[in-house]
Amino acid sequence: MIAVIGGGIIGLSVTYYLSRAGAEVVLFERGALGHGCSWGNAGWISPSESAPVVGPGALRQVLNSLGRPAAPLYLRPTLDPGLYRWLLRALRYCGSDAADRGFRATAELGRRTFELYDDLERAGLDAGMTSRGLLHVFGQGRSAERSLAAAAALRPYGYTVPDGLLTGSELRELEPVLSRRAQAGYLVKEERHIDPARLTAGLAELARKSGVEIRERTEVTGLHRSGQQVRAVLSGRDAVPAQAVVLAGGASSGPLLRPLGVTLPLTAGKGYSFLRRLRVPPTRPVHFGDIKVAVTPFPRGLRVAGTMELSGNNETLRRSRATAIARGAAQYLDGWDELDRGASGEPDELWVGRRPLTPDGLPILDRVYSFDNLYVATGHSMLGITLGPASGQAMADYILSGSRPELLVPFQSRRFLRRYRTGAGASSAENTSTRAGCSGQGRTER
């Protein structure tokens, strides 16, 4: 039996592809399926947004955000020392070379995203997937030009990106609810969107049909090890035997590994969203690039999402952040105060979620090196829905075959290992700190 811990998009995707290949799988979720970071996001299936969060300019944005709680990327001082350790590690990935490598890796991983979602629909997934493209909107032409130039780098990976920009009047022809503040932008026609709650429910249903046992509201409290093997998953008084374990608990993945001598370099990049029931909403997802706010139309209302708050690994909801998002979106949408009959002025479904962030902004999709049968799938930041099926399929292949797919090489945990000297004559190449990456004691891999 293979145990998967975590019932979000990533855990469910790994579970589905394992079960489809014939594996016996038990999924553990401490709460309700899909109610963590997966629940309140914008629902975009958007390979054009493949660039890692960490990259050139990120450090400057973080420093400029101090004292500006409304900034899209906001560092809130905290007593959590883990955040500052994460920031120090992230410094080395703020250069253009690291960002380019990360972009290529996620673009390659997401190459089959649309194909995989089509396969899921043919298998019976009913999640309201809609193909109306993703409209990028800016208040200045120069910002739009930079964004389009970055998106054009996806063409070698098979994505269709427009050649030129749309003017403000052309944008309003596509979406009449846009205000005069929208001056330039472009439409990526291939992009899609999906209801995250329906996606998690649909993946769970497909997994159950393949024979998966799903244990909701069941917290895993520990892992029982014997040598280089995890032998059982501990939950309350139960010890469930397992031949392999996949940890896919998002930003909460670390605590189960620490007793095993393993530390994940993760922090939480908190995102906020709420539902706005406009009388006339946009007809497709829109990204307001200047303020980093996403809006997505669902049948029950317009989901408005944004911000990247670095304040440690917590779920504290600060209404000021949601207010700042609403204030920004209102500048770009005419009729912001024209609500559906019966809708209140207060935001519905107000939510905060902890996006799992690694120091380089890329996922960790790997085996824990000091164990033969323990795997980690986390760190997808804002790309969980886009990369979920591809990550799940590749991890299932890795676990069942014992051979790492070439596609997963850039997402090995050893990229975070740091070397150190332990005494006179000790070689830095002979000693590896277990605290810096998803590694454990007893084995060094390069």
FINU-239866 format. One record per atom (N, C-alpha, C, O): residue in one letter; x, y, z. Coordinates in steps of 0.001 Angstrom, whole numbers, plus 500000, padded with zeros to 6 digits. Layout:
# FINU-239866
aXYZ...
# end
This chain:
# FINU-239866
m500831498807500000m500000500000500000m500873501254500000m501875501322500712i500486502240499198i501171503530499172i500306504543499906i499118504677499613a500893505252500854a500177506276501609a500524507644501049a501699507980500903v499505508432500734v499686509817500312v499116510702501405v497974510523501829i499919511663501861i499508512546502957i499291513940502390i500242514605501978g498044514380502369g497701515690501832g496645515576500751g496864514920499734g495476516225500968g494365516104500047g494081517348499244g492924517651498954g495139518088498873g494981519211497961g495165518753496523g495144517557496230i495348519726495626i495486519412494199i496654518452493956i496516517498493191i497795518692494593i498979517870494328i498792516466494876i499027515490494164g498373516347496134g498180515025496713g497147514205495964g497335513007495752l496049514847495559l495015514134494807l495502513726493420l495146512659492919s496317514579492803s496846514232491485s497785513033491562s497689512114490749v498697513040492541v499590511890492725v498767510635492991v499028509575492422t497766510770493865t496919509630494214t496206509066492988t496174507852492787y495644509935492182y494889509468491005y495790508695490050y495431507607489600y496961509252489738y497814508583488752y498417507295489305y498635506347488551l498691507245490613l499144505981491204l498052504921491085l498312503786490685s496832505306491437s495736504327491418s495397503906489996s495057502748489752r495489504843489059r495186504499487669r496181503482487129r495854502684486251a497410503518487667a498426502546487242a498308501217487979a499100500302487754g497308501115488867g497063499840489532g497563499746490951g497442498684491562a498126500815491512a498642500767492874a497511500848493892a496481501473493639e497708500221495029e496786500359496154e497203501600496930e498349501703497367v496278502546497104v496614503839497694v495614504191498786v494412503966498646v496138504752499886v495309505354500926v495735506809501050v496917507106501227l494765507717500958l495028509156501056l494576509652502421l493449509390502843f495458510369503108f495152510940504411f495040512459504276f495918513094503692e493980513036504806e493800514489504816e493295514897506201e492271514400506670r494025515803506846r493673516151508227r492390516966508328r491757516987509383g491996517641507241g490747518385507225g489819517832506169g489731516620505970a489123518740505488a488290518339504359a489101518441503079a489949519323502951l488851517555502138l489596517543500885l489526518905500191l488452519491500054g490687519396499759g490721520606498950g490442521892499690g490282522931499050h490375521870501033h490049523086501770h491278523806502294h491146524716503112g492450523434501855g493648524159502238g493984525206501190g493133526003500797c495231525196500745c495679526178499758c494962526011498420c494891526952497630s494430524808498163s493784524570496872s492437525266496742s491987525506495622w491787525593497836w490373525960497773w490113527348497201w489252527492496333g490826528372497656g490442529744497351g491256530427496277g491225531653496181n491989529675495461n492824530345494464n492002530744493240n490798530496493177a492667531363492273a491952531916491121a491493530853490131a490668531141489265g492007529634490239g491548528558489367g492116528592487962g491537528008487046w493248529270487777w493812529387486428w494600528140486048w495373527614486850i494401527680484836i495296526699484205i496110527513483210i495692527714482070s497263527975483642s497946529053482916s499448528825482822s500204529417483591p499902527976481892p501342527801481695p502068529101481348p503279529197481543s501343530109480834s502012531379480514s502492532109481757s503256533069481658e502047531657482940e502485532258484203e503518531368484886e503497531218486108s504422530778484105s505343529771484628s506552530332485357s507270529576486012a506797531612485264a507997532172485880a507947532006487399a506915532292488007p509049531545488036p509065531399489491p508865532737490186p509225533786489650v508289532694491383v508090533909492176v509428534561492496v509561535784492437v510417533740492834v511747534257493155v512488534522491848v512567533647490986g513030535731491703g513738536082490479g514243537505490546g514161538140491597p514769538023489434p515290539390489423p514214540381489864p513071540322489410g514593541271490738g513662542284491213g512869541872492427g512249542719493071a512869540559492768a512064540109493909a512564540718495210a511767541162496037l513884540739495395l514439541303496630l514085542780496748l513722543257497823r514194543499495633r513849544929495673r512384545132496037r512048546029496810q511505544288495471q510090544404495799q509827544125497267q509013544802497897v510519543122497818v510331542786499227v510759543954500115v510038544333501038l511931544520499833l512427545627500648l511531546851500508l511283547551501490n511047547113499309n510173548269499093n508819548105499767n508116549087500005s508449546853500079s507137546618500683s507106546942502166s506027547079502743l508275547068502800l508311547343504232l507581548654504518l507884549694503933g506627548579505421g505833549754505736g504720550027504750g504026551036504880r504521549139503739r503471549324502729r502614548052502675r502801547232501777p501691547875503607p500895546636503665p500079546367502416p499641545235502211a499857547371501571a499071547149500357a499920546675499187a499378546405498116a501235546566499357a502114546137498268a501762544710497836a501458543872498686p501798544415496510p501455543052496051p502339541976496662p501845540914497040l503643542234496765l504573541333497435l504992542016498727l505693543027498706y504559541458499851y504655542170501125y505389541330502155y505009540190502423l506445541896502732l507165541278503844l506682541907505142l506878543098505383r506056541099505961r505596541556507271r506563541032508322r506681539818508488p507256541909509034p508189541445510064p507503540498511048p506361540719511452t508213539452511420t507646538412512269t508721537869513197t509912538072512960l508307537183514245l509252536533515154l509619535132514688l510397534443515349d509069534705513563d509344533371513032d510733533345512399d510920533938511336p511720532678513014p513078532668512437p513147531906511128p514050532141510325g512197530983510896g512214530222509651g512054531097508427g512615530795507374l511295532183508547l511121533084507409l512439533739507030l512758533855505847y513205534167508023y514462534866507721y515509533896507175y516320534276506330r515498532651507647r516397531657507042r516017531437505585r516888531329504722w514709531372505310w514246531195503938w514677532376503067w515127532176501938l514547533587503570l514928534767502801l516416534757502462l516798535115501348l517249534354503404l518690534294503139l518996533279502038l519843533529501180r518311532141502061r518534531141501007r518023531649499664r518613531373498619a516914532399499702a516317532874498458a517198533894497748a517078534074496536l518078534561498484l518926535601497878l519730535059496703l519936535761495713r520184533816496809r521062533269495767r520300532955494478r520910532697493440y518958532978494545y518165532652493360y517524533883492732y516655533749491870c517930535061493141c517323536285492614c517967536752491312c517544537760490747g518969536044490833g519628536419489585g518888535911488374g518021535043488478s519232536456487222s518526536099485984s518821534665485552s517944534003484998d520047534167485796d520374532797485383d519492531777486096d518938530877485465a519364531924487427a518519531006488191a517063531119487755a516358530115487644a516620532352487508a515234532553487077a514982531911485722a513923531322485503d515945532019484809d515790531411483490d515731529889483585d514927529248482909r516593529315484433r516562527857484609r515219527411485184r514647526411484751g514732528158486151g513452527818486753g512313527937485768g511414527097485744f512346528975484960f511295529175483950f511286528012482965f510224527482482638r512464527615482493r512535526501481532r512018525217482159r511320524441481507a512361524989483430a511949523750484095a510435523677484247a509836522642483951t509802524765484708t508348524734484889t507620524728483550t506570524100483416a508177525427482553a507555525409481225a507581524006480636a506609523580480012e508676523286480826e508784521916480317e507843520989481071e507196520132480468l507765521158482392l506859520321483178l505409520558482762l504605519626482732g505082521806482443g503708522132482080g503371521969480616g502266522313480196r504304521447479826r504085521330478376r502816520535478052r502114520862477096r502515519492478842r501366518624478564r500148518976479432r499217518177479540t500149520150480040t499081520505480972t497700520376480346t496829519708480905f497487521009479190f496158520981478574f495775519571478145f494622519165478288e496737518833477623e496485517447477209e496049516599478401e495125515793478289l496716516780479545l496375516003480728l494993516371481257l494241515496481687y494658517641481230y493318518037481670y492248517483480731y491173517080481176d492545517464479437d491601516857478498d491414515367478803d490303514844478729d492514514694479145d492424513276479513d491558513094480762d490755512164480839l491729513984481730l490933513897482954l489447514081482659l488610513382483231e489116515015481774e487710515199481411e487152513957480736e486017513557480998r487959513341479856r487491512114479199r487295510982480210r486465510094480019a488083511036481296a487948510014482336a486748510273483243a486398509430484069g486114511443483090g484912511730483872g485010512920484798g484071513176485552l486122513669484772l486255514846485639l485232515902485231l485170516298484067d484439516350486182d483446517405485956d483763518547486914d483325518547488064a484531519523486424a485002520592487299a484782521974486702a485391522948487142g483913522059485704g483606523368485137g484763524004484391g484891525229484389m485613523199483756m486744523769483025m486238524572481827m485403524102481054t486754525777481690t486306526706480651t487510527235479888t488540527538480491s487393527350478579s488493527792477724s488137529120477062s487659529150475928r488371530209477774r488133531537477217r489391532396477237r489331533601476992g490525531774477527g491775532513477531g491986533285478815g491123533325479692l493165533903478903l493540534748480037l493923536118479499l494846536243478695l493212537139479947l493436538502479481l494348539230480461l494022539378481639h495493539682479959h496435540451480770h496193541941480510h496187542377479359v495997542710481564v495624544118481455v496595544969482259v496971544623483380f496995546096481660f497952546996482297f497510548445482140f496784548800481210g497962549261483064g497676550686482980g498669551436482126g498430552585481755q499805550783481802q500838551415480990q501320550445479910q501472549248480153g501556550987478715g502008550157477616g503361549526477859g503606548396477438r504254550253478545r505599549723478779r505545548456479636r506255547489479360s504712548461480668s504572547267481509s504002546104480710s504434544964480875a503035546389479845a502452545344479010a503489544761478058a503512543551477835e504334545599477502e505373545126476585e506338544184477292e506706543148476740r506750544530478503r507672543666479250r507015542322479546r507654541278479419s505759542343479936s505061541099480252s504918540217479017s505134539008479093l504558540806477891l504396540032476658l505730539450476209l505781538313475741a506802540211476346a508126539706475969a508510538502476829a509111537551476330a508167538539478115a508456537400478987a507626536191478583a508132535069478558a506347536413478266a505477535308477861a505934534685476549a505746533487476337a506533535485475663a506971534980474360a508027533892474499a508217533095473581a508722533851475646a509724532810475854a509109531413475913a509834530418475882l507788531329475995l507123530033476042l506910529412474669l506568528234474573r507106530178473615r506825529646472284r507607528369471967r507040527459471363p508891528261472351p509614527012472060p509015525778472738p509325524650472356y508158525988473741y507553524865474446y506162524524473903y505433523722474486g505811525148472779g504565524808472126g503387525679472481g502268525399472053y503607526741473262y502505527614473642y502322528713472603y503285529198472010t501073529093472399t500754530170471475t500646531485472241t499813531627473136v501487532432471885v501522533739472546v501323534799471476v501951534709470421p500477535801471697p500234536818470663p501490537597470312p502418537702471114d501505538142469103d502666538898468636d502653540359469096d503709540963469283g501476540914469274g501397542327469603g500396542602470702g499662541715471138l500378543873471148l499518544292472241l498162544764471734l498014545169470581l497191544704472613l495877545293472386l495837546680473013l496422546903474073t495165547589472375t494985548927472943t493860548894473978t493167547889474135g493696550016474677g492645550099475676g491271549873475089g490459549161475680s490989550469473929s489677550292473317s489474548847472867s488359548332472942e490534548188472402e490422546782472004e490170545887473225e489416544917473152l490804546225474325l490542545474475550l489084545595475967l488467544615476385r488532546811475852r487143547022476256r486145546405475274r484997546144475634e486583546175474041e485730545411473128e485614543963473602e484552543349473503l486720543427474117l486695542065474650l485938542001475968l485144541087476191e486185542970476838e485575542997478165e485056544407478435e485803545245478940p483793544688478109p483247546037478276p483265546549479713p483151547755479931v483406545665480698v483401546127482091v484731546748482503v484828547315483592l485760546655481657l487053547265482000l486928548784481969l486248549349481112s487595549431482917s487558550885483005s488595551511482069s489369550815481411r488586552829482031r489550553553481201r490984553401481704r491931553749480999r491139552895482889r492493552691483405r493224551607482618r494454551597482572a492480550701482004a493076549637481195a493550550223479873a492739550557479010q494861550348479715q495430551026478549q496082550093477546q496176550426476365a496533548935477993a497223548008477087a497153546609477680a496938546442478880g497335545610476831g497313544239477319g497352543240476184g497620543601475037y497089541998476498y497094540946475483y496294539758476004y496136539578477211l495798538959475081l494991537781475402l495759536526475013l496142536357473856v495981535644475989v496555534324475715v495371533370475571v494772532953476562k495043533033474325k493783532342474033k493750530908474544k492671530383474817e494905530265474678e494920528856475074e494579528643476545e494137527558476924e494778529661477377e494632529479478817e493191529130479183e492245529482478479r493056528430480301r491755527980480766r491585528328482245r492524528761482912h490367528127482734h490166528228484176h489198527146484619h488461526572483818i489223526885485918i488488525760486485i488116526113487911i488804526908488551d487047525539488416d486642525771489802d487478524874490711d487347523652490639p488335525440491566p489226524593492377p488487523608493266p488929522470493429a487354524032493851a486622523122494727a486060521940493941a486098520804494414r485546522202492759r485033521118491926r486168520232491411r485984519030491221l487338520827491187l488491520049490732l488916519035491782l489119517863491464t489054519473493037t489470518537494083t488411517463494300t488739516290494479a487132517864494283a486065516870494442a486062515879493275a485842514683493468g486307516385492070g486325515514490903g487488514552490905g487321513379490569l488676515028491281l489835514138491361l489618513066492421l489994511909492234a489007513463493541a488735512484494593a487777511408494104a487946510229494414e486770511819493339e485807510850492822e486477509889491840e486216508687491877l487334510407490966l488057509537490033l488954508558490786l489056507385490426a489606509064491842a490484508191492626a489682507093493322a490101505936493342r488538507449493889r487703506441494552r487266505359493566r487237504176493903k486925505777492343k486521504802491337k487647503854490987k487407502737490530s488901504306491205s490059503440490942s490430502607492160s491412501865492135g489641502730493230g489879501890494401g490608502554495546g490982501877496503v490825503862495480v491548504559496535v490679504681497783v489485504968497693e491278504464498931e490620504746500207e491029506144500643e492220506426500777i490057507022500865i490329508394501277i489867508582502712i488699508358503031r490787508993503574r490478509218504979r490543510716505265r491605511269505549e489378511354505183e489306512775505507e489269512976507022e488910512073507778r489649514189507446r489671514567508862r490438513535509682r490048513173510791t491529513082509105t492404512114509752t493822512661509730t494472512677508685e494289513102510865e495613513727510936e496697512678511117e496610511816511991v497714512767510283v498887511912510445v499818512590511447v500223513737511261t500148511866512505t500956512444513585t502425512056513517t503256512650514203g502752511067512697g504148510665512606g504347509564511586g503392509001511049l505624509269511331l506009508196510416l506922507243511171l507877507668511822h506624505962511081h507458504961511749h508522504474510779h508217503977509695r509769504623511184r510874504233510308r511597503020510856r511577502743512055s512232502310509950s513131501227510294s514270501277509298s514096500916508134g515437501722509744g516558501901508834g516246502958507803g515899504087508149q516367502601506533q516107503539505447q514707503372504857q514449503781503725q513822502777505625q512458502541505167q511465503197506128q511661503179507343v510404503770505574v509242504136506375v508305502946506341v507881502504505274r507987502433507518r507203501206507592r505715501447507815r504885500624507432a505375502591508444a503967502803508762a503690504288508922a504577505082509237v502433504634508694v501918505980508927v501144505954510233v500261505118510420l501473506869511138l500855506903512454l499739507937512464l499947509091512090s498559507520512893s497406508407512972s496617508044514220s495957507006514265g496687508909515242g496055508577516510g496689507325517088g497902507264517286r495868506341517353r496379505081517885r496679504068516785r497163502970517059d496392504440515550d496577503505514438d497971503637513831d498523504733513734a498514502522513433a499748502474512655a499422501728511360a499253500509511357v499337502475510270v498914501906508990v500159501502508200v500931502378507808p500383500217507953p501578499789507203p501585500390505800p500540500530505166a502778500743505328a502916501355504008a504190500870503343a505239500756503977q504077500585502048q505260500240501269q505997501478500780q507201501432500525a505266502589500648a505859503868500264a504963504973500804a503767504772501014v505556506140501026v504822507291501561v505144508510500708v506305508774500396v504100509250500333v504260510495499580v503728511624500441v502553511637500809l504597512572500762l504218513722501579l503870514875500648l504745515426499982a502568515245500603a502086516299499716a501193517260500491a500092517601500059g501693517685501641g500901518512502540g501137519993502403g500825520750503323g501685520438501268g501893521871501066g502837522472502091g503860521873502421a502499523658502602a503362524345503555a503424523645504898a504254523998505736s502549522645505126s502545521895506382s503354520604506293s503269519762507187s504124520439505248s504836519173505040s506016518985505987s506408517850506259g506584520066506491g507812519974507270g507739519215508580g508621518398508842p506717519445509432p506725518832510766p506843517321510783p507439516775511711l506302516623509799l506409515167509787l507819514693509478l508191513572509822l508606515547508827l509955515153508436l511002515472509501l512032514802509573r510753516477510321r511779516892511286r512202515777512240r513396515640512504p511272514969512771p511721513872513637p512600512850512923p513283512056513569l512583512869511592l513418511957510813l514760512581510446l515547511980509715g515022513791510952g516278514462510644g516284515176509323g517349515428508759v515106515512508811v514980516137507497v514291517485507643v513287517599508346t514827518505506983t514224519835507009t513937520292505595t514834520303504751l512705520668505326l512343521228504030l512536522738504046l512109523397504994p513171523305503020p513349524761502958p512087525439502434p512072525958501318l511028525434503245l509737525969502826l509319527136503707l509622527168504900t508632528076503120t507878529049503882t506510529172503238t506251528580502191a505632529948503872a504300530155503323a504232531517502645a504548532538503257g503819531531501379g503516532781500691g502015532964500717g501305532410499877k501531533723501658k500090533785501901k499369534568500801k499788535657500407g498282533984500324g497444534635499331g496040534822499872g495593534071500739y495346535828499357y493991536149499809y493037536112498621y493432536364497482s491780535794498903s490749535889497873s489393536116498524s489210535898499722f488458536554497710f487069536705498139f486192536696496899f486685536770495773l484896536606497117l483938536574496020l483180537905495966l482696538400496983r483089538472494758r482357539718494534r481228539426493544r481481539009492414r480006539643493963r478852539306493120r478436540528492297r477453541196492619l479184540809491244l478900541947490379l477684541669489498l477416540528489124r476961542732489179r475824542587488280r476289542162486893r475665541314486256v477407542763486419v477974542389485123v479468542117485334v480259543060485343p479871540862485503p481289540541485708p481999540372484370p481339540296483334p483329540311484369p484053539922483157p483640538521482724p483154537731483533t483833538222481457t483436536908480932t484573535902480953t484354534717480701r485767536348481245r486944535478481257r487872535924482393r487692537016482931p488864535099482770p489831535527483773p490640536726483281p490995536808482105v490924537648484187v491707538835483870v492807538986484915v492570538854486115h494007539264484435h495142539540485315h495479541013485215h495887541486484155f495314541742486304f495716543142486347f497193543176486735f497554543162487912g498027543220485704g499457542996485894g500150544032486731g501122543711487415d499683545288486705d500356546337487477d500227546113488973d501133546453489734i499107545541489400i498856545381490829i498837543916491259i498602543617492430k499085542997490316k499147541561490607k497853541056491247k497883540358492260v496737541408490656v495428540943491120v494781540114490019v494799540493488848a494215538989490405a493555538077489468a492058538070489738a491634538053490893v491257538082488678v489814537911488827v489364536788487897v489817536682486757t488460535954488410t487972534807487644t486461534692487813t485969534647488941p485719534643486706p484260534494486828p483864533044487075p484240532149486319f483098532824488144f482468531544488417f480962531773488438f480528532911488613p480151530735488266p478702530917488264p478161531622489508p477147532316489434r478827531450490647r478322532051491881r478878533445492153r478484534087493127g479798533923491296g480358535251491498g481763535363490952g482314534409490405l482336536552491110l483685536831490616l484679536630491747l484631537332492758r485586535665491576r486635535487492577r487736536498492308r488232536618491188v488108537221493352v489155538241493287v490287537774494195v490079537561495390a491471537617493638a492576537021494386a493852537795494150a494031538426493108g494738537741495129g496016538413494946g496870538373496185g496545537703497165t497942539081496130t498953539328497159t499845538119497401t499432536970497238m501056538405497785m502004537415498254m502587537979499542m503479538827499530e502056537481500650e502475537984501961e503471537020502589e503167535842502780l504655537518502908l505671536737503596l505650537154505062l506192538196505430s505021536330505890s504921536654507316s505093535413508178s504649535382509325g505736534395507627g505922533152508357g504820532157508039g503877532461507308n504955530976508597n504035529881508286n502833529938509230n502771529218510227n501882530808508894n500681530965509718n499484531205508801n499643531443507603e498298531140509375e497067531349508612e496298532571509107e495077532634508964t496997533530509681t496346534741510165t495764535526508992t496472535845508037l494474535834509070l493805536582508021l493770538057508399l493228538430509440r494349538887507548r494367540326507787r493458540998506764r493763541032505572r492346541526507244r491369542122506345r491945543281505544r491459543583504454s492974543931506073s493572545051505337s494146544593504007s494167545357503042r494613543348503949r495154542828502701r494037542634501676r494189543000500510a492927542062502109a491790541882501203a491236543230500752a490826543384499601t491225544211501664t490755545553501306t491630546170500233t491129546818499314a492949545970500344a493874546514499343a493643545863497977a493705546537496948i493379544556497966i493090543871496708i491824544431496080i491785544702494880a490787544604496897a489520545127496387a489686546536495836a489135546868494787r490446547361496542r490665548747496096r491373548768494744r491048549584493882g492334547877494562g493043547826493287g492160547351492152g492157547939491071a491395546262492402a490524545735491343a489455546742490945a489082546822489774a488960547511491911a487899548480491632a488352549540490632a487527550090489903q489648549832490589q490153550837489648q490050550365488199q489968551183487283y490056549062487992y490075548508486633y488713548030486152y488561547704484975l487719547981487036l486418547432486667l485324548471486895l485090548896488027d484667548872485835d483475549714485978d482358548880486608d482266547674486377g481527549527487392g480424548805488004g480819547975489199g480108547037489561w481950548302489830w482396547551491005w481335547566492114w481195546589492850d480599548659492233d479591548767493287d478198548366492814d477230548462493568e478098547913491556e476803547460491048e476721545941491251e477251545159490461l476049545558492322l476032544163492735l474736543479492323l473717544118492063d474817542155492273d473615541362492030d472572541642493108d472906542002494237r471341541475492750r470261541687493707r470451540746494902r470630539538494741g470409541318496075g470560540519497286g471987540366497759g472213539888498870a472974540764496936a474373540653497349a474721541802498293a474301542939498079s475481541501499324s475891542529500280s477196543162499826s477897542627498967g477508544297500408g478760544963500071g479975544286500679g481107544554500278e479738543401501657e480837542677502285e481299541530501388e480470540891500740p482579541260501338p483058540161500489p482592538808501008p482597538558502213d482194537948500097d481834536574500443d483066535684500286d484000536016499557e483048534551500984e484106533537500856e485494534135501082e486450533765500400l485604535046502026l486914535638502341l487843534536502836l487488533768503731w489025534466502253w489905533306502448w491361533739502461w491746534682501769v492165533046503250v493618533172503182v494206531772503080v493755530857503770g495198531600502235g495818530294502049g497327530395502060g497897531420501687r497970529317502493r499432529284502599r500020528583501376r500050527354501313r500481529356500424r501144528754499267r502529528267499699r503282529030500306p502878527018499400p504203526514499795p505290527064498864p505253526847497653l506249527773499447l507295528441498674l508667527888499027l509029527825500201t509431527486498018t510834527116498197t511710528336497913t511224529314497344p512982528303498292p513850529479498077p514031529861496615p514315531024496325d513878528919495680d514012529272494264d512660529331493550d512606529560492342g511576529126494291g510244529225493711g509787528012492931g508700528031492354l510595526944492895l510249525726492152l509752524644493099l510113524641494276p508930523727492604p508482522622493460p509634521701493858p510697521694493237i509387520928494908i510219519783495252i509423518541494883i508353518293495439l509949517765493944l509307516535493478l510383515466493484l511100515299492498d510500514744494585d511707513936494757d511508512879495841d510548512905496610r512461511949495863r512590511022496983r513482511652498039r514466512320497719v513133511437499293v514004511884500383v515220510969500398v515081509753500530y516414511545500264y517587510745499914y518017509738500963y518642508736500614s517717509957502210s518133508978503219s517100507871503406s517236507033504297f516074507871502569f515043506839502639f514829506232501255f514982506897500230d514476504969501258d514241504282499993d512805504428499494d512530504200498316n511892504806500383n510477504773500009n509683505983500514n508465505898500673l510358507096500764l509696508312501233l509883509412500187l511007509714499787y508780510001499753y508798510982498667y508124512280499116y507293512289500024v508506513373498456v507938514683498750v507452515310497449v508145515275496433a506250515884497493a505689516619496352a505031517884496903a503881517854497340t505759518980496878t505243520229497437t506024521393496836t506913521195496007g505681522618497267g506418523806496832g505951524395495520g506735525061494843h504698524176495131h504227524639493828h503831526111493810h503459526631492758s503900526783494936s503596528213494981s502228528484494354s501223527958494833m502169529298493288m500895529649492656m500588528797491430m499681529121490664l501344527696491234l501174526877490036l500597525504490325l500745524585489519g499934525354491478g499426524041491843g498416523492490851g498507522327490464i497456524304490432i496449523829489485i497065523612488108i496756522628487436t497934524526487687t498560524376486372t499435523129486297t499379522389485314l500237522895487323l501218521810487271l500782520553488014l501519519567488031g499593520567488634g499166519417489422g499130518112488660g499786517160489083p498389518010487543p498356516739486812p499724516292486312p500051515107486390a500536517229485796a501864516847485300a502747516357486439a503467515370486288s502694517049487589s503476516622488747s503002515266489243s503815514398489561g501685515081489311g501144513819489800g501511512642488922g501871511577489424q501421512827487606q501759511740486697q503250511399486768q503624510227486806a504094512430486786a505538512181486826a505957511528488143a506798510630488143m505378511971489268m505715511360490554m505235509913490613m505932509055491154a504061509632490066a503577508251490049a504525507364489255a504830506248489677d504995507851488105d505958507084487308d507233506829488099d507772505723488076y507712507845488794y508938507740489585y508774506689490684y509625505815490844i507684506778491433i507474505883492569i507323504438492117i507886503533492732l506579504219491063l506286502844490637l507426502210489860l507597500992489903s508211503016489148s509310502462488353s510634502449489104s511518501653488786g510783503329490107g512056503454490804g513085504252490041g514225504379490486s512700504798488887s513616505571488053s513071506985487884s511926507171487470r513890507976488205r513434509367488119r513253509791486669r514192509684485880p512060510274486294p511877510805484936p512761512027484710p512976512818485628e513262512178483515e514106513332483182e513381514638483496e514009515634483857l512076514628483358l511275515810483598l511424516337485024l511260517534485262l511735515450485975l511801515836487383l513200516200487855l513371516584489012v514184516092487007v515561516382487425v515709517788488009v516385517932489028p515111518842487416p515283520182487993p514615520365489348p514850521367490023f513776519399489757f513010519564490981f513516518678492107f512807518435493084q514760518192491964q515372517405493023q515610518284494252q515873519481494138s515514517676495403s515731518429496642s517197518767496869s517504519705497604r518102518026496256r519522518239496540r520016519591496039r521126520003496377r519210520290495237r519646521610494787r519780522588495958r520416523633495824f519174522246497121f519246523137498276f520326522740499270f520518523424500275l521038521642499006l522050521196499948l523193522191500001l523635522693498968r523674522477501212r524827523351501360r525942522565502035r525689521715502888r527145522852501652r528273522082502156r529013522884503226r529018524115503208y529622522178504135y530297522850505234y531472521997505699y531566520816505362r532358522601506468r533506521886507021r533215521533508476r532648522341509212t533599520341508888t533333519908510252t534613519778511082t534546519417512257g535750520058510505g536972519953511280g538178520085510397g538051520229509181a539359520038510997a540588520200510239a540685519107509193a540539517918509477g540938519556507968g541139518622506876g539870518075506265g539920517323505292a538709518453506838a537462517934506275a537156518637504976a537267519859504879s536768517861503970s536432518425502673s534972518832502633s534103518089503090s534697520015502085s533307520459501990s532508519557501073s531283519503501177a533174518848500177a532457517944499280a532115516629499949a531373515821499390e532656516403501161e532426515135501830e531373515229502931e531016514218503536n530874516435503195n529922516634504274n528759517455503771n528943518487503126t527562516991504068t526369517674503603t525462517963504780t525143517063505556s525049519201504918s524151519570506007s522752519076505720s522210519349504649t522157518357506649t520790517880506466t519781518987506677t518607518814506347r520195520105507212r519230521155507510r518899522001506294r517925522753506318a519682521899505237a519490522824504124a518571522301503049a518079523085502237g518324521027503011g517502520512501928g516710519307502366g516699518956503546c516056518681501432c515248517503501738c516168516296501756c516042515393500928s517074516286502687s518025515192502806s517968514687504223s517374515320505095g518583513553504454g518616513022505805g519987512487506118g520894512553505288q520142511958507313q521447511486507724q521732510123507117q520838509292506955g522990509917506789g523410508586506362g523713508469504896g524264507453504472r523370509489504077r523606509351502656r523846510741502053r523128511693502362t524854510843501198t525087512086500460t524972511782498970t525649510893498453e524113512524498291e523960512318496857e524232513618496156e523938514693496680r524802513523494953r525156514723494209r524539514668492825r524718515592492032
# end
